[in-house]
Amino acid sequence: MATVDLVMPKMGESIMEATILKWLKMPGDSVKMDETVLEIATDKVDTEVPSTAEGVLDEILYNVNDVVPIGTVIARVRTGGESNEQPATSNRQSAVSNQQSELQIPAQQQPANEQQPRADNETTNHTLRQAQDQTTNANRFYSPLVLNIAAQEGISMSELENISGTGAEGRVSKKDILQYVSHKRSGKVGEPAERIEHAEHKAQHETRQEMVIPMDKVEQKEGPQSNQIGTYTGNVEIIEMDRMRKLIADHMVRSKHTSPHVTSFTEADVTNLVMWREKVKKDFEKREGTKITFTPLFVEAIIRCIKRFPLINSSVDGNRIIVKKDINIGMAAALPNGNLIVPVIKNADGYNLVGLAKQVNGLADNARNNKLKPEDISDGTFTLTNVGTFGSLMGTPIINQPQVAILAVGAIKKRPVVIETPQGDSIAIRHMMYLSMSYDHRIVDGSLGATFLTAVANELECFDANRQY
C-alpha cells in the first residue's frame, strides 16, 4: 500500500498560486485515475484538478478559499486498497464539518493564523508545518507582487522574513507589506503594537474631526464596509470586487510594477482585407464549417512579423533575455460578466488561415462558456487585443506578463484619405484602422517597437485581395 501526493498543478509560467474553490471528494472517498478531486481558480481561469492515481483519498491538507502556491502538496491518495470504514467515516465527517465551518463563520471572526479543524492525522501534519515555519522563514512563500513592492521600497529579505503575515499559514499579503512600509516611513517599525495602534486611532480621530461630514449625506451600508462611515460623501453605492476582478487588478498592477511600458501608434489602410473578407465569408463558413473573422487575419500578419523580429517574442529573467522559439499568440477576450481572459493559440505559426480561424473560434466559444482548460491560457508569448470590438479607435494595452509586448487593434472606420498613385494624389474613402503596441522598454527600444508595429501595419495594407484561403 502506497501514498501518492496530489500537488497544486502548474498552469503557466506567470501563475504562482491558486485558490481552492471546492473539494469534490472527501477523505475516505474512492477516486479513479484522472477523476476530478477539486476545483481551483487562478487570476486567469477556473479549472478542475484530476487525481494522478487510483485509490482512496487519504487526507486533505488545505481548506476551501485557501491560497496555495504552485507545486504544494494539497492532498494524499492511498493506493492498493480500501480504507477501514470507521476512520474513513470519521475523516469524511471532519472534512465536511470543516467546509461548512468555512462557509458559515465570517472571515473577520476567525483568528488570522488559525486553520479549521481537520482529521487527526491532517492536524498533526499541519502542526508540524507550522512549527517548521516558526523555526525558519527560509522556505516562506512570497507572491511576485509582495516581492516587487519589497524591491521598490528597499526592503531586504531579512526584513521581509520578520514581517508578521496575516495570510494563509502566515504568508505576507499585500496589505501586510504596505502596512509595514507605512510604519517604516513614519518611524513606527520596532515600536510596541499598542503604541502604533494608539497613534493610528488618534490620527483617524483627528481626520474625522477635520472632515465633519453630515451623516445624512452618507449612505450607511451593512457588513464589512460599515466601519468606513464618513469616507464617502453623496449618494454612493459600494460594490465589492469579485474574486476574479481582484486577481485581474493585482495582475495589472504587477505588470506595471515589473515593466516600464512604452506605447507606439500607427494606422493601416485595411480596405483590401475588409473587401476580401466580405467577398469570401459566406463561402468560407459553408465550406469550412466556421466563420472567418478579422482576428485570424491579424494573427497571421503578427506571426509573419515575429519571424522577422524574434526579440518581440521573448521574456526577461533578471539580466537575461529568453527568446521564445515557439510562437504562442494570446487573444484577449471579454467574458459575459465583464472580466477578461487570454486564451492562447499554441504554435500558431503551424496553422494556415483556416486552422487559425478554427482555433480562434474554438477558444472564444470555450471562453464564453467557461470551458477553458489550464493549458488553454498558459505559455503565451505575444498577445493581441481587439479594443475595436467595443468601438474604441485605439488603446494603450498593459503587457501580459511575462511577455514583453501586446498589440491592440482599434475599430475599422471609413475615412477620406490621400491616395498616392503614379498619376498623382487623390482623395478616396478607405477602411482605416489604428494599431497600438505597448512594449517592455527594458529590452524593446523605441526603434524595434515602432519598426515591428509598422511591419504589422504594412502586412495588413498589402493584403492580397485575390488570395485563396
HELIX and SHEET records of a PDB file:
HELIX    1   1 GLU A   85  GLN A  104  1                                  20    
HELIX    2   2 ALA A  107  GLN A  109  5                                   3    
HELIX    3   3 ASP A  120  THR A  135  1                                  16    
HELIX    4   4 PRO A  144  GLN A  152  1                                   9    
HELIX    5   5 MET A  157  GLU A  161  1                                   5    
HELIX    6   6 ALA A  168  GLY A  170  5                                   3    
HELIX    7   7 LYS A  174  ARG A  185  1                                  12    
HELIX    8   8 ALA A  193  MET A  211  1                                  19    
HELIX    9   9 MET A  215  LYS A  217  5                                   3    
HELIX   10  10 PRO A  224  GLN A  228  5                                   5    
HELIX   11  11 ARG A  243  THR A  258  1                                  16    
HELIX   12  12 THR A  271  GLU A  288  1                                  18    
HELIX   13  13 PHE A  294  ARG A  308  1                                  15    
HELIX   14  14 PRO A  310  ILE A  312  5                                   3    
HELIX   15  15 ALA A  348  GLY A  350  5                                   3    
HELIX   16  16 LEU A  353  ARG A  368  1                                  16    
HELIX   17  17 PRO A  374  ILE A  377  5                                   4    
HELIX   18  18 VAL A  387  PHE A  390  5                                   4    
HELIX   19  19 GLY A  446  GLU A  461  1                                  16    
SHEET    1   A 4 ALA A   2  VAL A   7  0                                        
SHEET    2   A 4 VAL A  73  THR A  79 -1                                        
SHEET    3   A 4 GLY A  55  ILE A  60 -1                                        
SHEET    4   A 4 SER A  30  VAL A  31 -1                                        
SHEET    1   B 4 ASP A  46  PRO A  50  0                                        
SHEET    2   B 4 THR A  36  ALA A  41 -1                                        
SHEET    3   B 4 GLU A  17  TRP A  23 -1                                        
SHEET    4   B 4 VAL A  67  PRO A  69 -1                                        
SHEET    1   C 6 HIS A 261  ASP A 269  0                                        
SHEET    2   C 6 GLY A 424  ASP A 440 -1                                        
SHEET    3   C 6 ALA A 405  VAL A 409 -1                                        
SHEET    4   C 6 PHE A 382  ASN A 386  1                                        
SHEET    5   C 6 ILE A 329  ALA A 334  1                                        
SHEET    6   C 6 LEU A 340  ILE A 341 -1                                        
SHEET    1   D 3 HIS A 261  ASP A 269  0                                        
SHEET    2   D 3 GLY A 424  ASP A 440 -1                                        
SHEET    3   D 3 LYS A 413  THR A 421 -1                                        
SHEET    1   E 6 HIS A 261  ASP A 269  0                                        
SHEET    2   E 6 GLY A 424  ASP A 440 -1                                        
SHEET    3   E 6 ALA A 405  VAL A 409 -1                                        
SHEET    4   E 6 PHE A 382  ASN A 386  1                                        
SHEET    5   E 6 ILE A 329  ALA A 334  1                                        
SHEET    6   E 6 VAL A 344  ILE A 345 -1                                        
SHEET    1   F 2 SER A 314  ASP A 317  0                                        
SHEET    2   F 2 ARG A 320  VAL A 323 -1                                        
END                                                                             
